[in-house]
Amino acid sequence: MVNKLAKDNEQVIERLRQGDWYVVCETVEKADLLLQACEKAGLKWNKIFNKATEFNPFKILSLKIGFCRSDKGLTHSSSDAYDKFGLENITDWFFNAIRGENNG
């Protein structure tokens, strides 16, 4: 089980670094999990904070957190802007991977 979780964590970090994704965060806890993974992947907020975990916008409102390859860091939105920009919704994949439930 430990090896599978370690593999999944590496897989998550690599996917987050690729960019062009977003994750819908429905709770503060889910946003915290995503931001912790983003920090491990070396991602940070767009021109505002040095670390992903320095700010959790979900504490203000329900939203999506995304990372576009062309941007300089993480962003957040409560609209459908990420879909319009062609970013992939990796919400289910991300939370399954964090729980060690992804296959392959």
Phi, psi and omega in degrees: 000318181299316180298319179296316179296320178297317179298314180298320179297318177296320179296317179297311181300315179297318180293318180298320180294333181295331180081185181058048179220163167213157179231130176277122181252115183265348179219162176299321181298318179294319177297319177299316178300314180298314182294326176295318178294320178298320178296317177298330179277355179084015179272149177220170181292149183295099173064009185248307186238153180280338182228148181300326185274001180289342183214131174239099183295342180298333180295344178263314181201160178286131183198181178255144176245131184223166178218114180257135182306326183280347179275169179264003180175187180295148175224171176221154183206148173251005181255190178264024183301321182297321177296319180296329179274359176081019177285148182273133175279107181255021185306301183299314180302313183300307184291328174295317180296319179298323179276357180077029185253002179284145177260126176086000000 
